[in-house]
Amino acid sequence: MTATAPREDDRTTAPPVEIIGGKSRMTDRHIRPRTVWLTAGLAVALLALSVLSAGIGAYGIPAGDVLASVAHRCGLGGHRLDRVAESVLWDVRLPRIVLALLVGGSLGCAGALMQGVFGNPLAEPGVIGISSGAAVGAVGSIALGLSFAGSWTVTVCAFAAGLLTVLVVYGLSRSGGRTEVVTLVLTGIAVNAFAGALIGLFIFVADNAQLTQITFWQLGSLAQATWPKVLAVLPCAAAGLGAAPFFARRLDLLALGERQARHLGVDVERLRIAAVLVVALLTAAAVAVAGIISFVGLVVPHLLRMAAGPGHRFLVPGSALGGALVLVAADLAARTLASPAELPLGVLTALIGSPFFFWLLRRTRGRQGGWA
């Protein structure tokens, strides 16, 4: 006997699933051509924007020269540029672009996982306190004058504090061996408030020089990008982005409801723990090297869900591509719109993301006929 699970009009809920002989199979064959074209389009746009971004700045480099220099470094022909152009390209621009790719991809992918785990398109990584926890670690290390890891102290403290915060939130949310989504969200809100109080306390005891450094870090930026920072975030980003697609099928089943997912063989609690840990890894690594950059994890997955439906087999990797594309574009705008000054990247994404979030709230409320 074959049955098809009901699908609501709102495409942000559950993907279509066929139940055949007790086994599930996602029926996305009708939207697959669209996802293929979207994936190809995102990849081409990301490549083109990266090349464009590498050439734009106070010292202009033609796109052809950018490609020739990259090909030369990779042993694929091309040619070497003059000394200044090579230095600008390889020591300033490319580390920044690669870091934007990793941070944006991590935040976008983490947002897609969070929305799948919570079953809510309004969820984003900051909900469970990862960003605020990482901020406590970074601000605390600056205010207390810690230097045990040299120039990496702030990054190490932010990463460790972000992961620790998630473990605390999840531990406080568990009851009877289970974790409910509502309890997890409410605990995250409480921890976010506590983290905000700690940040305020650290700011109170910081001196003027430390206040300047704290403010710059909290605004979010890729201005200090270097190849060592890229190598620092690369293992965490690669591990998280590599693991994320393996959650896709179970997240699709979870979208049907926890009870239905359990009947279809999904260990919901184990899935939730694993997904939250991957989200923590991705988000903490991104925040540690770039500061607080908001709304990427919220906006990108929802836009892709509107374009191609709620199936996570496309949504998870697609959000990584989309997040990388958005952050490369935002970073290019941040360093060129007010040249020679540079806009804070986190401020720019918030200015764009906040109106979108407001529109999303109104749209969701209108389609549901109210919250009650």
Legacy VTK file of the C-alpha trace (Angstrom):
# vtk DataFile Version 3.0
C-alpha trace
ASCII
DATASET POLYDATA
POINTS 372 float
0.000 0.000 0.000
1.291 3.450 -0.911
0.252 6.630 0.876
1.422 10.178 0.528
1.796 12.330 3.606
-0.360 15.483 3.409
1.409 18.629 2.384
0.368 22.052 3.592
0.202 25.050 1.311
3.000 26.710 3.249
6.186 25.396 1.656
8.144 26.051 4.841
6.663 22.986 6.566
7.222 19.417 5.440
8.442 18.024 2.106
6.346 15.395 0.298
7.074 11.861 1.495
5.863 8.498 0.206
5.491 5.684 2.742
6.017 2.334 1.000
6.028 -0.820 3.026
6.993 1.044 6.203
9.897 2.800 4.482
10.004 6.440 3.472
11.125 7.947 0.221
11.262 11.649 -0.561
9.256 12.512 -3.718
11.068 15.588 -4.964
11.425 14.421 -8.569
9.248 17.303 -9.747
11.441 19.999 -8.135
14.797 18.293 -8.802
15.479 20.142 -12.109
14.862 23.412 -10.284
17.301 22.516 -7.506
19.944 21.493 -10.054
19.627 24.833 -11.818
19.645 26.723 -8.521
22.748 24.905 -7.342
24.540 25.557 -10.625
23.455 29.198 -10.569
24.670 29.709 -7.009
28.022 28.076 -7.792
28.587 30.156 -10.943
27.507 33.371 -9.196
29.809 32.606 -6.267
32.791 31.989 -8.551
32.136 35.123 -10.605
31.629 37.314 -7.533
34.794 35.970 -5.904
36.865 36.850 -8.971
35.211 40.264 -9.176
35.790 40.926 -5.480
39.452 39.946 -5.764
39.999 42.652 -8.371
38.023 45.525 -6.839
39.607 47.881 -4.357
41.957 50.828 -3.968
44.422 48.930 -6.154
42.419 47.596 -9.096
43.321 44.251 -10.657
41.570 43.124 -13.882
39.616 39.894 -13.607
41.794 38.314 -16.297
44.910 39.014 -14.259
43.261 37.531 -11.149
42.526 34.297 -13.022
46.003 34.273 -14.596
47.691 34.649 -11.204
45.567 31.898 -9.636
46.262 29.586 -12.583
49.988 30.348 -12.292
50.010 29.501 -8.565
48.145 26.261 -9.286
50.547 25.268 -12.054
47.889 25.557 -14.756
49.575 28.150 -16.918
48.723 31.818 -16.552
51.369 34.276 -15.504
52.738 36.041 -12.472
51.667 39.648 -11.809
53.925 42.478 -10.734
55.139 42.514 -7.143
52.516 44.953 -5.793
49.592 43.251 -7.512
50.724 39.811 -6.297
51.031 41.099 -2.737
47.620 42.798 -2.770
45.934 39.774 -4.312
47.504 36.979 -2.269
48.200 38.685 1.051
45.113 40.906 1.373
42.215 40.079 -0.942
42.223 36.297 -1.361
42.537 35.465 2.377
39.581 37.757 2.988
37.500 36.193 0.225
38.278 32.624 1.315
37.439 33.509 4.918
34.162 35.059 3.738
33.382 31.827 1.860
34.027 29.702 4.944
32.210 31.977 7.416
29.225 32.584 5.132
28.931 28.918 4.211
29.127 27.901 7.874
26.464 30.401 8.974
24.112 29.555 6.093
24.415 25.810 6.662
24.019 26.208 10.425
20.846 28.216 9.853
19.343 25.510 7.632
20.113 22.847 10.261
18.649 24.975 13.053
15.432 25.592 11.145
15.146 21.889 10.398
15.762 20.840 14.008
13.331 23.412 15.415
10.797 22.956 12.611
10.555 26.736 12.331
11.775 28.986 9.483
12.349 31.807 11.989
15.072 29.904 13.876
18.744 30.818 13.529
21.983 29.806 15.311
21.820 32.630 17.850
18.614 31.178 19.319
20.514 28.714 21.525
23.155 31.189 22.622
26.120 30.231 20.436
26.847 33.757 19.217
26.331 35.408 22.605
28.439 32.749 24.316
31.265 33.270 21.837
30.953 37.022 22.404
31.373 36.514 26.153
34.593 34.591 25.549
35.981 37.200 23.165
34.950 40.245 25.222
36.151 38.624 28.448
39.575 37.816 27.003
39.963 41.416 25.812
38.729 43.037 29.037
40.865 40.796 31.265
43.945 41.266 29.099
44.458 37.560 28.443
47.296 36.640 26.106
48.012 32.933 26.664
47.680 32.199 22.937
49.236 35.371 21.595
47.257 36.995 18.792
44.958 33.944 18.764
43.720 34.454 22.336
40.463 36.206 21.385
39.684 33.615 18.695
40.407 30.656 20.985
38.333 32.087 23.840
35.403 32.905 21.550
35.385 29.425 20.014
35.652 27.629 23.365
32.990 29.796 25.004
30.582 29.276 22.103
30.865 25.490 22.321
30.622 25.553 26.121
27.477 27.687 25.961
25.732 25.185 23.705
26.614 22.313 26.036
25.251 24.278 29.006
22.034 25.174 27.179
21.466 21.604 26.070
22.282 20.212 29.518
19.828 22.583 31.217
17.143 21.745 28.648
17.203 17.980 29.159
14.637 16.363 31.385
13.959 12.652 31.650
16.486 11.916 28.919
14.628 14.100 26.402
14.860 17.666 25.182
11.802 19.571 24.023
12.208 22.316 21.450
10.264 24.857 23.514
12.445 24.205 26.562
15.571 24.509 24.431
14.436 27.869 23.031
13.460 29.273 26.430
16.757 28.126 27.945
18.596 29.753 25.051
16.759 33.024 25.706
17.739 32.922 29.366
21.365 32.136 28.559
21.442 34.918 25.968
20.240 37.369 28.618
22.875 36.146 31.081
25.573 36.405 28.421
24.480 39.960 27.694
24.871 40.807 31.374
28.383 39.316 31.433
29.348 41.305 28.342
28.083 44.467 30.026
30.142 43.673 33.119
33.303 43.138 31.061
32.705 46.405 29.200
32.327 48.187 32.545
35.795 47.088 33.714
37.554 47.582 30.348
39.726 50.618 29.644
39.390 52.863 26.586
41.741 50.862 24.371
39.982 47.620 25.285
36.571 49.228 24.677
37.646 50.127 21.150
38.794 46.561 20.479
35.593 45.106 21.986
33.394 47.397 19.891
35.266 46.541 16.697
34.976 42.801 17.375
31.252 42.949 18.195
30.459 44.817 14.978
31.838 41.930 12.898
34.499 42.268 10.220
36.821 40.353 7.925
39.373 43.169 7.787
41.916 41.175 9.812
41.727 38.132 7.539
44.982 36.235 7.051
45.893 32.805 5.733
46.549 31.540 9.305
42.985 32.537 10.244
41.699 30.739 7.171
43.597 27.612 8.205
42.254 27.958 11.742
38.606 27.938 10.712
39.020 25.499 7.792
39.022 22.213 9.809
35.887 23.161 11.776
34.080 24.454 8.694
35.076 21.415 6.619
33.980 18.977 9.341
30.643 20.721 9.881
29.856 21.262 6.212
30.852 17.683 5.442
28.612 16.239 8.153
25.574 18.462 7.552
24.188 16.776 4.377
23.933 13.445 6.228
21.135 14.954 8.357
18.999 15.875 5.340
16.797 12.782 5.075
16.118 12.619 8.818
15.326 16.336 8.951
12.787 15.823 6.154
11.145 13.095 8.223
11.292 15.231 11.365
9.345 17.916 9.483
6.364 15.517 9.528
6.339 15.668 13.340
8.325 13.978 16.096
5.879 11.092 16.541
5.733 10.332 12.831
9.527 10.562 12.560
9.959 8.062 15.408
7.541 5.669 13.717
9.673 5.912 10.576
12.800 4.905 12.512
14.344 8.285 13.356
16.020 8.600 16.740
14.823 12.163 17.269
16.859 12.848 20.400
20.102 11.598 18.871
19.398 13.569 15.687
18.780 16.738 17.679
21.957 16.348 19.735
24.137 15.662 16.685
22.644 18.501 14.632
22.994 21.027 17.452
26.639 20.031 17.951
27.342 20.547 14.235
25.565 23.923 14.387
27.674 24.851 17.412
30.885 23.859 15.634
30.043 25.858 12.505
28.750 28.948 14.292
31.420 29.113 16.983
34.192 28.843 14.391
32.612 31.563 12.242
31.999 33.957 15.140
35.459 33.373 16.573
37.243 34.663 13.456
34.725 37.214 12.150
32.807 38.511 15.165
29.016 38.638 15.334
27.478 38.575 11.837
23.725 38.278 12.107
20.837 37.252 9.858
22.851 35.210 7.323
21.676 31.977 8.951
18.082 33.224 8.951
17.703 34.888 5.559
19.546 32.493 3.245
17.791 29.188 4.145
14.388 30.841 4.054
14.945 32.391 0.628
16.076 29.032 -0.764
13.115 27.309 0.867
10.797 29.767 -0.856
12.532 29.119 -4.191
12.849 25.326 -4.146
10.687 23.964 -1.341
11.542 22.551 2.070
13.535 19.454 1.074
16.770 19.424 3.066
18.758 17.460 0.494
19.020 20.706 -1.447
18.421 23.168 1.375
21.431 22.212 3.525
24.191 22.368 0.858
22.340 25.130 -0.977
22.329 27.264 2.157
26.085 26.833 2.453
26.520 28.105 -1.119
23.995 30.886 -0.575
25.560 31.958 2.712
28.992 32.129 1.112
27.589 34.171 -1.779
25.820 36.615 0.542
28.851 37.165 2.749
31.266 37.673 -0.162
28.834 40.243 -1.599
28.328 41.913 1.795
32.076 42.096 2.430
32.659 43.625 -1.002
29.992 46.232 -0.243
31.408 46.860 3.243
34.850 47.761 1.942
33.778 49.725 -1.151
30.575 51.653 -0.350
32.287 54.086 2.029
35.830 53.858 0.631
38.424 54.600 1.930
36.583 53.857 5.184
35.110 50.391 5.786
31.610 49.636 7.021
31.304 47.018 9.793
30.205 43.790 8.153
27.886 42.773 10.988
26.155 46.158 10.866
25.639 45.868 7.112
24.097 42.382 7.297
21.838 43.525 10.157
20.672 46.577 8.191
19.666 44.313 5.316
18.478 41.347 7.376
16.299 43.195 9.897
13.734 44.472 7.357
13.644 41.019 5.794
12.998 39.463 9.211
10.156 41.916 9.834
8.638 41.070 6.448
9.029 37.371 7.219
7.209 37.768 10.529
4.342 39.614 8.854
4.151 37.056 6.050
4.160 34.083 8.420
1.559 35.647 10.699
-0.655 36.556 7.750
-0.547 33.075 6.218
-1.343 31.462 9.567
-4.154 33.897 10.307
-2.481 35.130 13.495
-0.362 33.521 16.201
-3.197 32.382 18.469
LINES 1 373
372 0 1 2 3 4 5 6 7 8 9 10 11 12 13 14 15 16 17 18 19 20 21 22 23 24 25 26 27 28 29 30 31 32 33 34 35 36 37 38 39 40 41 42 43 44 45 46 47 48 49 50 51 52 53 54 55 56 57 58 59 60 61 62 63 64 65 66 67 68 69 70 71 72 73 74 75 76 77 78 79 80 81 82 83 84 85 86 87 88 89 90 91 92 93 94 95 96 97 98 99 100 101 102 103 104 105 106 107 108 109 110 111 112 113 114 115 116 117 118 119 120 121 122 123 124 125 126 127 128 129 130 131 132 133 134 135 136 137 138 139 140 141 142 143 144 145 146 147 148 149 150 151 152 153 154 155 156 157 158 159 160 161 162 163 164 165 166 167 168 169 170 171 172 173 174 175 176 177 178 179 180 181 182 183 184 185 186 187 188 189 190 191 192 193 194 195 196 197 198 199 200 201 202 203 204 205 206 207 208 209 210 211 212 213 214 215 216 217 218 219 220 221 222 223 224 225 226 227 228 229 230 231 232 233 234 235 236 237 238 239 240 241 242 243 244 245 246 247 248 249 250 251 252 253 254 255 256 257 258 259 260 261 262 263 264 265 266 267 268 269 270 271 272 273 274 275 276 277 278 279 280 281 282 283 284 285 286 287 288 289 290 291 292 293 294 295 296 297 298 299 300 301 302 303 304 305 306 307 308 309 310 311 312 313 314 315 316 317 318 319 320 321 322 323 324 325 326 327 328 329 330 331 332 333 334 335 336 337 338 339 340 341 342 343 344 345 346 347 348 349 350 351 352 353 354 355 356 357 358 359 360 361 362 363 364 365 366 367 368 369 370 371
